[in-house]
Amino acid sequence: MGDIKKIGIIGSGTMGHGIAEVSALNSYDVVLIDISQEILDNAINKISSSLSKLIEKEKVNEVLKKIKTSTDYKDLRGCDLVIEAVPENYDIKVKLFKEVTNYLKNDTILATNTSTIPINDLAKETDRKDKFIGIHFMNPPILMPLVELILGKDTSNETLDKAIEFVKKIKKDYVIVKKDVPGFLVNRINTKTFLEAMIMLEEGFSKEDIDTMTRFRLGFPMGFIELLDYVGIDVVYNALNEMIKRGEKLFIPKTLEIMVKEGKIGSKVGVGFYNYPNKIFKKQLLVPKESMYKINPARIISVAANEAAWLISNEVATKEDIEKSMTLGMNWPYGPLHFADYYGLNNIINLLEKRYKETNYDLYKTEPYLVTISKNGLGIRSGKGFFEYFYSIENMGPVSYELVENYAIITIRRPNKLNALNEEVWRNIRIFLEKAENDKRISSVVLTGEGSSFCSGDDIEMMKNWTNSAIAKKWLDDLAWPLVNTMLNYTKPIIAAVKGYAFGGGMELTMLADIVISTENAIFSIPEAVIGAFPPIASPLGTYFTNKKIARYALTGDWLDAKEAENLGLVDIIVPEDQLDIAIFEITNKLAKMPPLSLKSVKNAINNSKSIFVSSLKNSLNELVILADSKDFAEGMRAFLEKRKPVYKGE
């Protein structure tokens, strides 16, 4: 088998003329075959138009000269590689192969661009099973950087080597699908994620929320519902049917059946889930919405990672090729296995098990290999999952410090005290913040609490020891102000991840953070006035952020739920409790991709704007020191500890 010099392509539709273009552009002589010259002329016009956007005009004709068009298979004589790219119909393809064989050299490689039909079924209908291979291009071939190489059971190593040589020469990367399974690799994972998106739609989530979640939370280039319109709803419908015929335990969502029956099959007909007035696909104008946080993106990742685990355990593809297939083939920011590691393998497995109990769909049946991997590590927060990550953890009394790849997590660890702030906590948070500040690997810091609460405020046991203002002033000078000042002047973004209680000092910490992510069940409060202690930080900070709207809560000690806190500007993002870790990853990941100098510049601007109320803040802290000598303060402390209503008599 000699070098590949001449390429034959049968079928001049979207895929066929795209493969012809990319082959000719990379110096191959091409024979493009179709059933009529009119169809071929149309294909050449499309190739010419595409080339004019890629290369200088004077070179367009040079490339076009390398493409010969024909309606006769005999012109395939002399081709070293022939790629079939006709419609996805088994009978059409088999008839084609039987006719084409008469004109091919004995050593010509015959390939199919099929995305659904079994390679082995097609290969057995040829006279060259050892020289038959799947070469599946992504759409559009001229732009997409990945090609799937699918092996039949009889495909020779020499055939694979020659296919790889061809793919490299046309400047594409590739993945190898070592076994002929329904959907191969990319479309096998795609099918599961499309199906999950349709389940979400039928559960009542809006198409806009699904698409904004996909774009702005997962970071995919297009929403799943948009993508269905782009690919063709009928195409996905047929692909599902093909996989079901081949034994896959899937099902056709009712919505897809209705859309196909009504002819609403996507942008190519002008209507699908969205409308396309000129039958031209155009991405929807979508912006991030609060409602997109109602949808758990781990649902998409869980079915994708579960499928990836099946592919690995059945030796269909390597984990590296799986990741490459979805990042290069579908423009995902990460492959499903990295996503699973980032979200936590325990979270992925728990979600799959929960969904399987609720629906009994095989889509959610947890792959044993996924569980096996999780036993060695739960992902990025343990340093190991499907892949290895930089991870370290350090405990200093009631505070821990985790370095997770490019961000740090500082956790208050007094869950039995609802993470109340004592002297050690005040001190150690500051020490760890300073450590993260000086670590160039770290782009952002997360502050959170262990267990069911973020931070319930200053520990009353600590405050009851303030028998005079001198003791309180020592706390202020040695612990409180140094931490507050550090956070006010911090050059890296600080994210507060809040669940449960954020009371008193805990709420104040969230105000000093740049971004606050709150679970739906979080409760915020400034209760100091109740115990006779003027709020030391929350009042000036709150007034600065909310233009006095915080006053009511500072004066009365009333609680705020997460939504009320968001309305006041104290919370940025609200998520269900099981999405807190995911939201942390989303924000830290976005920050890690920002230029460090840009982040620092924005932070400096934010910090400078706070300087106008720093003196007010220090005065408020001093108020607490003065109050430490008062009878009201002492009475408030006693009443709080005795769980009774305080009786204030004044000075």
C-alpha positions in Angstrom: 0.0 0.0 0.0 1.7 3.2 -1.2 1.3 6.8 -0.1 -2.1 8.5 -0.4 -1.9 11.0 -3.2 -5.3 11.1 -4.8 -8.6 11.2 -2.9 -12.0 10.2 -4.2 -15.1 11.6 -2.5 -18.6 10.2 -3.2 -21.4 12.7 -2.4 -21.0 16.5 -2.7 -23.4 17.6 0.0 -22.4 19.5 3.1 -19.9 16.9 4.3 -18.7 15.7 0.9 -17.8 19.1 -0.5 -16.3 20.1 2.9 -14.0 17.1 2.8 -13.1 17.8 -0.8 -12.3 21.4 0.1 -10.0 20.6 3.0 -8.3 17.9 1.0 -7.6 20.1 -2.0 -6.5 22.9 0.3 -3.8 20.6 1.7 -2.4 19.6 -1.7 -4.4 16.4 -2.5 -5.8 15.8 -5.9 -9.5 15.2 -5.5 -12.3 13.5 -7.5 -15.7 14.6 -6.3 -18.6 12.3 -7.4 -22.4 12.9 -7.4 -25.4 12.0 -9.4 -25.7 15.2 -11.5 -23.4 17.9 -12.8 -25.9 20.5 -11.5 -25.4 19.3 -7.9 -21.6 19.2 -8.4 -21.5 22.7 -9.8 -23.5 23.9 -6.8 -20.9 22.2 -4.6 -18.0 23.8 -6.4 -19.6 27.2 -5.9 -19.9 26.6 -2.2 -16.3 25.5 -2.1 -15.2 28.6 -4.0 -17.1 30.9 -1.6 -15.7 29.2 1.4 -12.1 29.3 0.1 -12.4 33.0 -0.7 -12.8 33.6 3.1 -9.8 31.5 3.9 -7.1 32.3 1.4 -6.0 35.0 -1.0 -8.3 35.3 -4.1 -5.5 34.5 -6.6 -4.9 31.1 -4.8 -8.6 30.1 -4.9 -8.4 28.9 -8.5 -5.2 26.9 -7.8 -7.1 24.9 -5.1 -10.2 24.5 -7.3 -8.1 23.1 -10.1 -7.1 20.2 -7.8 -10.8 19.1 -7.6 -12.2 17.2 -10.6 -16.0 16.6 -10.7 -17.7 13.6 -12.2 -20.9 11.6 -12.3 -19.1 8.4 -13.2 -17.5 6.0 -10.7 -14.9 5.0 -13.3 -13.1 8.4 -12.6 -12.2 7.0 -9.2 -9.6 4.8 -10.9 -6.2 5.7 -9.5 -7.5 7.0 -6.1 -5.6 5.8 -3.1 -8.4 6.7 -0.7 -12.1 6.9 -1.4 -14.5 8.4 1.2 -18.2 7.8 1.0 -20.3 10.8 2.2 -23.8 10.1 0.9 -27.0 10.2 2.9 -27.4 8.1 6.1 -29.1 5.2 4.4 -27.7 1.7 4.7 -29.1 0.4 1.4 -27.8 3.4 -0.6 -24.4 3.0 0.9 -24.2 -0.8 0.2 -25.4 -0.4 -3.4 -22.7 2.3 -3.8 -19.9 0.1 -2.4 -20.8 -2.8 -4.7 -20.7 -0.6 -7.8 -17.6 1.4 -6.8 -15.5 -1.7 -6.0 -15.2 -2.5 -9.8 -13.1 0.7 -10.3 -10.8 0.7 -7.4 -7.2 -0.5 -7.2 -6.6 -3.5 -5.0 -4.9 -1.5 -2.4 -7.3 1.5 -2.3 -8.7 2.3 1.1 -12.4 2.6 1.2 -13.8 4.8 4.0 -17.2 6.0 5.2 -18.1 9.2 6.8 -21.2 7.7 8.4 -22.2 8.9 11.9 -24.6 6.1 12.8 -24.4 3.0 10.6 -22.2 0.2 11.9 -18.7 0.0 10.2 -18.7 -3.8 10.3 -22.1 -4.0 8.6 -20.8 -1.8 5.8 -17.4 -3.5 5.6 -18.8 -6.9 5.0 -20.6 -5.7 1.9 -17.2 -4.8 0.3 -14.3 -6.9 -1.1 -11.8 -5.2 1.2 -12.8 -5.5 4.9 -9.2 -5.1 5.9 -9.0 -1.8 4.0 -12.3 -0.4 5.2 -12.4 2.2 7.9 -14.7 4.9 9.3 -13.3 8.5 8.8 -16.0 10.6 10.5 -15.5 14.4 10.0 -17.2 16.9 12.3 -19.5 19.5 10.6 -18.3 21.7 9.0 -15.2 19.8 7.9 -13.2 22.9 6.8 -13.4 24.4 10.3 -13.7 21.6 12.8 -10.3 20.3 13.9 -11.2 16.7 14.8 -11.8 13.5 12.9 -13.0 10.2 14.3 -11.2 7.1 13.0 -13.5 4.1 13.6 -12.1 0.6 13.2 -14.0 -2.4 12.0 -13.1 -5.8 13.4 -11.1 -6.5 10.3 -9.5 -3.1 9.7 -5.7 -3.6 9.3 -3.1 -1.6 11.2 -1.7 -0.5 7.8 -5.1 0.9 6.9 -5.3 2.8 10.2 -1.7 4.1 9.7 -2.6 5.4 6.2 -5.8 7.0 7.5 -3.8 8.8 10.2 -1.3 10.0 7.6 -4.2 11.5 5.6 -5.8 13.2 8.6 -2.5 14.7 9.7 -1.7 16.0 6.2 -5.0 17.9 6.1 -4.0 19.4 9.4 -6.7 17.7 11.6 -6.3 16.0 14.9 -7.9 12.6 15.4 -9.3 10.1 17.9 -9.4 6.3 17.5 -12.6 4.4 18.1 -11.2 0.9 18.6 -14.6 -0.9 18.5 -17.6 -0.4 16.3 -20.3 0.7 18.8 -23.5 2.6 18.1 -22.8 6.3 17.9 -19.0 5.7 17.9 -17.5 8.2 20.3 -18.6 11.9 19.8 -22.2 11.1 18.8 -22.6 8.4 21.4 -21.9 11.0 24.2 -23.9 13.7 22.3 -26.9 11.4 22.1 -27.0 11.0 25.9 -26.6 14.7 26.5 -29.3 15.6 23.9 -31.6 13.1 25.5 -31.0 14.6 29.0 -31.7 18.1 27.6 -35.0 16.9 26.2 -35.9 15.3 29.5 -35.3 18.7 31.2 -37.5 20.3 28.6 -40.3 17.8 29.2 -39.9 18.3 33.0 -40.9 22.0 32.5 -37.7 23.9 32.2 -37.8 26.5 29.4 -35.7 26.2 26.3 -34.1 29.5 27.2 -33.1 28.4 30.7 -31.6 25.2 29.3 -29.6 27.1 26.7 -28.4 29.8 29.0 -27.3 27.1 31.6 -25.5 25.3 28.8 -23.8 28.4 27.4 -23.0 30.4 30.5 -22.6 27.7 33.2 -21.1 24.8 31.3 -19.3 27.1 28.9 -20.5 25.3 25.7 -20.5 27.3 22.5 -24.2 26.7 21.9 -27.2 25.7 24.0 -28.5 22.2 23.6 -31.9 23.3 22.2 -30.1 25.6 19.8 -27.8 22.8 18.8 -30.8 20.5 18.1 -32.1 23.1 15.7 -28.7 23.5 14.0 -28.0 19.7 13.7 -31.6 19.0 12.7 -34.2 17.5 15.0 -34.8 14.8 12.4 -31.1 13.9 12.4 -31.1 13.4 16.2 -34.4 11.5 16.0 -33.0 9.2 13.3 -29.7 8.7 15.3 -31.7 7.7 18.4 -33.7 5.2 16.4 -30.6 3.7 14.8 -29.0 3.3 18.2 -32.2 1.7 19.6 -32.3 -0.7 16.7 -28.7 -1.7 17.5 -29.7 -2.6 21.1 -29.1 0.6 23.0 -31.5 1.0 25.9 -32.7 4.5 25.0 -36.1 6.0 24.1 -37.5 8.7 21.8 -38.8 11.7 23.8 -42.4 12.6 22.9 -41.3 16.1 22.1 -39.0 14.9 19.3 -41.7 12.7 17.9 -44.1 15.6 17.7 -41.6 18.0 16.2 -40.7 15.5 13.4 -44.3 14.7 12.8 -45.1 18.4 12.4 -42.1 19.0 10.2 -40.5 21.5 12.7 -37.1 20.0 12.3 -34.8 23.0 12.7 -33.2 26.0 11.0 -33.1 24.2 7.6 -36.9 24.5 7.3 -37.2 27.8 9.2 -38.6 26.5 12.4 -37.6 24.1 15.2 -37.6 25.0 18.8 -36.8 28.5 17.7 -37.8 30.4 14.5 -35.4 31.1 11.6 -37.1 33.5 9.1 -34.7 32.9 6.2 -33.9 29.3 7.0 -30.5 30.4 8.1 -29.3 29.3 11.5 -28.4 32.1 13.8 -27.5 31.8 17.5 -30.2 33.1 19.8 -29.6 36.3 21.7 -29.4 34.9 25.2 -28.0 36.5 28.3 -27.3 34.9 31.7 -30.5 34.7 33.8 -31.1 33.9 37.5 -33.4 31.1 36.5 -30.6 29.2 34.8 -29.3 28.3 38.3 -32.5 26.3 38.9 -31.1 23.7 36.4 -28.2 21.5 37.7 -25.5 21.4 35.0 -24.2 18.2 36.6 -27.2 16.4 35.0 -25.6 16.9 31.6 -22.1 16.0 32.9 -23.3 13.0 34.8 -24.8 11.2 31.7 -21.7 12.2 29.6 -19.2 11.0 32.2 -21.2 7.8 32.7 -21.1 7.1 29.0 -17.4 7.9 28.9 -16.8 5.4 31.7 -18.6 2.8 29.7 -16.4 3.6 26.6 -13.2 3.2 28.7 -14.3 0.0 30.5 -15.3 -1.6 27.2 -12.0 -0.6 25.6 -13.7 1.5 22.9 -11.5 4.6 23.5 -8.9 5.9 25.8 -9.8 8.6 28.4 -7.4 11.0 26.6 -9.3 10.5 23.3 -12.6 10.9 24.9 -11.6 14.3 26.3 -10.1 15.3 23.0 -13.2 14.2 21.1 -15.5 16.6 23.1 -13.1 19.5 23.4 -12.0 19.5 19.7 -15.1 17.9 18.2 -17.8 19.8 20.1 -15.8 22.8 21.5 -16.6 21.9 25.1 -14.2 23.7 27.5 -13.4 20.4 29.1 -14.1 16.8 28.4 -16.7 14.9 30.4 -14.1 13.2 32.6 -12.4 16.5 33.6 -15.9 18.0 34.3 -16.7 15.0 36.5 -13.5 15.5 38.4 -14.2 19.2 38.9 -17.8 18.6 40.0 -16.7 15.7 42.3 -17.2 12.1 41.4 -19.2 11.5 44.5 -21.7 14.2 43.4 -21.9 12.7 39.9 -22.5 9.2 41.2 -25.1 10.4 43.8 -26.9 12.3 41.1 -27.0 9.3 38.8 -28.3 7.0 41.5 -31.0 9.6 42.5 -32.1 10.0 38.9 -32.2 6.2 38.3 -34.4 5.7 41.4 -36.7 8.5 40.2 -37.1 7.3 36.6 -35.7 3.8 36.2 -34.1 5.0 32.9 -31.0 3.1 31.9 -29.6 6.4 30.9 -28.8 6.9 34.6 -27.6 3.4 35.5 -24.2 4.0 37.1 -21.3 2.4 35.3 -19.2 0.2 37.6 -16.0 1.8 36.2 -17.1 5.2 37.4 -17.5 3.8 40.9 -14.1 2.1 40.7 -12.4 5.3 39.8 -14.1 7.2 42.6 -12.6 4.8 45.2 -9.1 6.1 44.3 -10.1 9.8 44.6 -13.2 12.0 44.2 -11.6 14.4 41.8 -10.0 17.8 42.1 -10.8 18.2 45.8 -8.8 15.1 46.6 -6.1 15.5 43.9 -7.1 12.5 41.9 -10.0 11.2 39.9 -9.9 10.3 36.3 -6.9 12.6 36.2 -4.4 14.0 38.7 -4.5 17.5 40.0 -2.4 19.8 42.3 -4.0 19.6 45.7 -2.9 20.2 49.2 -4.6 20.8 52.5 -3.4 22.4 55.7 -5.2 22.6 59.0 -4.5 25.4 61.6 -6.8 25.0 64.5 -10.4 25.6 63.5 -9.6 26.8 60.0 -8.4 24.8 57.0 -6.6 25.9 53.8 -7.0 23.9 50.6 -5.0 24.7 47.4 -7.0 23.4 44.5 -5.1 23.8 41.2 -5.5 27.6 40.8 -7.7 28.7 43.7 -7.7 28.4 47.5 -10.5 27.4 49.9 -10.5 28.7 53.4 -12.9 26.8 55.6 -14.1 27.6 59.1 -14.2 24.3 60.9 -16.3 24.6 64.0 -19.5 22.9 62.8 -20.6 22.0 66.4 -20.6 25.8 67.1 -22.2 26.6 63.7 -18.7 28.0 62.8 -18.9 30.8 65.2 -15.8 33.2 65.2 -13.4 32.9 68.1 -10.0 34.4 68.4 -8.3 31.5 66.5 -10.7 31.8 63.6 -10.3 35.6 63.3 -6.5 35.1 63.3 -6.2 32.1 61.1 -8.5 33.3 58.3 -6.2 36.3 58.0 -3.0 34.2 58.0 -4.4 32.0 55.3 -5.6 34.9 53.2 -2.1 36.4 53.4 -0.7 33.0 52.3 -3.0 32.9 49.3 -2.2 36.5 48.4 1.5 35.7 48.1 0.9 32.5 46.0 1.2 33.2 42.3 -0.6 30.0 41.4 -3.8 31.3 43.1 -6.2 33.5 41.2 -9.1 33.6 43.7 -10.0 32.6 47.3 -13.2 30.9 48.5 -14.3 31.5 52.1 -16.8 29.0 53.4 -17.9 27.0 56.5 -17.9 23.3 57.3 -21.1 21.4 57.9 -24.6 23.0 57.6 -23.6 26.6 58.4 -21.4 29.4 56.9 -20.7 31.3 60.1 -23.1 32.1 62.9 -21.2 35.2 64.0 -18.8 36.0 66.9 -18.7 33.3 69.5 -20.7 34.6 72.6 -18.2 32.6 74.8 -15.5 34.9 73.5 -17.6 38.1 73.8 -18.7 37.3 77.4 -15.1 37.6 78.4 -15.0 41.2 77.4 -15.5 42.4 80.9 -14.0 45.8 80.0 -13.1 47.9 77.0 -9.4 47.1 77.3 -10.0 43.4 76.5 -12.4 44.3 73.7 -9.8 46.8 72.3 -7.1 44.1 72.2 -9.5 41.9 70.2 -10.1 44.8 67.9 -6.4 45.7 67.4 -5.0 42.2 67.3 -7.7 40.3 65.5 -10.7 42.0 64.1 -9.2 45.1 62.3 -6.2 43.2 60.8 -8.6 40.7 59.1 -11.1 43.4 58.0 -8.2 45.5 56.7 -6.7 42.6 54.9 -10.0 41.9 53.1 -10.6 45.5 52.3 -7.3 45.7 50.5 -7.1 42.2 49.1 -5.8 42.1 45.5 -7.4 38.8 44.5 -11.1 38.1 44.3 -12.7 36.7 47.4 -15.8 34.5 47.0 -18.0 33.7 50.0 -19.8 30.4 49.6 -22.8 30.6 52.0 -25.1 27.9 53.3 -27.2 27.9 56.5 -26.5 30.8 58.8 -24.6 33.9 58.0 -25.2 35.9 61.2 -23.4 38.9 62.7 -19.7 38.5 62.0 -20.5 35.8 59.4 -22.7 38.2 57.5 -20.0 40.8 57.8 -17.5 38.5 56.1 -19.8 38.1 53.2 -20.0 41.8 52.8 -16.2 42.0 52.7 -16.2 39.4 49.9 -16.4 40.4 46.2 -18.8 37.6 45.1 -21.3 35.9 47.3 -22.8 32.6 46.3 -25.7 31.5 48.5 -27.7 28.4 48.8 -31.5 28.7 48.7 -31.7 27.8 52.4 -29.2 30.4 53.7 -30.3 32.9 56.3 -28.7 36.3 56.9 -28.9 38.5 60.0 -27.3 41.3 62.0 -28.4 40.4 65.5 -25.9 42.5 67.5 -28.4 45.2 68.5 -30.5 42.5 70.2 -27.7 41.9 72.6 -26.7 45.5 73.1 -23.8 45.5 70.8 -23.8 48.0 68.0 -23.0 46.1 64.7 -19.3 46.7 64.3 -18.9 46.1 60.6 -22.3 45.4 59.0 -23.9 48.9 59.5 -21.3 51.0 57.5 -20.6 48.2 55.0 -24.3 47.6 54.5 -25.1 51.2 54.1 -22.3 51.5 51.5 -23.7 48.5 49.5 -27.4 49.0 49.9 -27.9 52.8 50.3 -29.4 52.6 53.8 -31.7 49.7 53.0 -29.8 47.6 55.6 -30.8 49.9 58.4 -34.0 48.1 59.2 -32.2 44.8 59.7 -29.4 46.4 61.7 -31.9 48.1 64.0 -34.3 45.1 64.5 -32.1 42.0 64.0 -34.7 40.6 61.6 -33.6 37.7 59.4 -33.2 37.8 55.6 -33.6 34.8 53.4 -31.3 34.5 50.4 -33.7 36.2 48.0 -34.1 39.2 50.3 -30.4 39.4 50.7 -30.0 39.3 46.9 -32.6 42.1 46.5 -30.5 44.2 48.8 -27.4 43.5 46.8 -25.8 41.3 49.5 -25.9 38.1 47.4 -24.9 37.6 43.8 -25.9 34.1 43.0 -28.5 31.8 44.6 -28.3 28.0 43.9 -29.9 24.9 45.3 -27.8 23.3 48.1 -26.5 20.5 45.9 -25.0 23.0 43.4 -22.8 25.0 45.7 -19.6 23.2 44.8 -20.5 23.4 41.1 -21.1 27.2 41.4 -17.8 27.6 43.2 -16.0 25.8 40.3 -17.8 27.9 37.7 -16.8 31.2 39.3 -13.2 30.3 40.2 -12.8 28.8 36.8 -13.9 32.0 35.1 -11.5 34.0 37.3 -8.6 31.7 36.6 -9.0 32.4 32.9 -8.8 36.2 33.4 -5.4 37.9 32.9 -4.0 38.3 36.5 -3.2 42.0 35.9 -6.7 42.7 34.8 -8.1 41.1 38.0 -5.7 43.1 40.1 -6.6 46.3 38.4 -10.4 45.7 38.9 -9.7 44.8 42.5 -7.7 47.9 43.1 -10.5 50.0 41.7 -13.1 48.3 44.0 -10.8 48.6 47.0 -10.2 52.3 46.3 -13.9 53.0 46.2 -14.2 51.6 49.7 -11.8 54.1 51.2 -14.5 56.6 51.7 -16.1 54.7 54.5 -13.0 53.1 56.1 -13.0 55.8 58.8 -16.7 55.1 59.5 -15.9 51.5 59.7 -13.2 52.0 62.3 -15.5 54.3 64.3 -18.1 51.5 64.3 -15.6 49.0 65.6 -14.6 51.5 68.3 -18.3 51.7 69.3 -18.2 48.0 70.2 -15.1 48.6 72.3 -16.8 51.4 74.2 -20.0 49.3 74.6 -18.0 46.5 76.2 -17.9 48.6 79.4 -21.7 49.2 79.5 -24.3 47.4 81.6 -26.5 47.0 78.6 -23.8 44.9 76.9 -23.3 42.8 80.0 -27.1 42.3 80.3 -27.4 41.4 76.7 -24.6 38.8 77.0 -26.3 37.2 80.1 -29.7 37.2 78.5 -28.4 35.6 75.3 -26.5 32.9 77.2 -29.5 32.2 79.5 -31.9 32.3 76.4 -34.2 34.9 78.0 -35.4 38.3 77.0 -32.9 41.0 78.1 -34.1 43.7 80.5 -32.1 46.9 79.8 -31.9 49.5 82.6 -29.5 51.9 80.9 -26.4 53.5 82.4 
